[in-house]
């Protein structure tokens, strides 16, 4: 699987633009996720007891920034190494948390759609099918790495006496 320099540049360019308004875009991201899948609200500790998305919750912003930043880092790694390499402890943690929360493949698809809608809003006229493709591929590879870790941990858990 090859990820081109152009794809990497498109992801980086979008992230640089988005960082300028990351608080509003974080809120928009979660609005999109919950519009697509309202039941997902219960999966986020900072949302499950809220009637509406809190405007000023630092955990909301932090979580959204992590999703975007890790997707951007995934794009860089895909181009440089041909695969997503998340540090072992970070990947193990992500796999563990997502497994404990009961996250499944379909949840990653919802988040991906939320990411793409948010990037489109964030970059405005710079949005293109090519940019969408680059973000999609980077996100898909990151999600695959997390899912693989979740499956590994689930297998280890069932193997224990």
C-alpha angles and dihedrals in degrees: 000000000000125000111196130227087244092055091049090049092051092053093046092046092052093047092051090053093044094051088068091067102021097139094057092040091051089055090046091050093056091043088056094047091051092044089056095041115012091182089064088078090084092058093067116071091207093054108034096084095040125098090209136010108285111241096212107031109136092203091058092053092043093052094047092048090051091053093051096040094049091048089051091048089048089057091053092048093047090057097041100039106015091240142056111265113187113181110267097246093046093048092046090051093047091048092048096047094045091047092050091050091053095244114174135185092272091059091058089053090054092050090047091055089048090050093050094047090049094048089049091052092043097053098036112184093012090068113113140160087257092056090046090052093050094050091044093053094045092048093045091053093047091048090049090054092050092045091050090053091048090052091047092051092045090053091049091049093052091046093058115104 
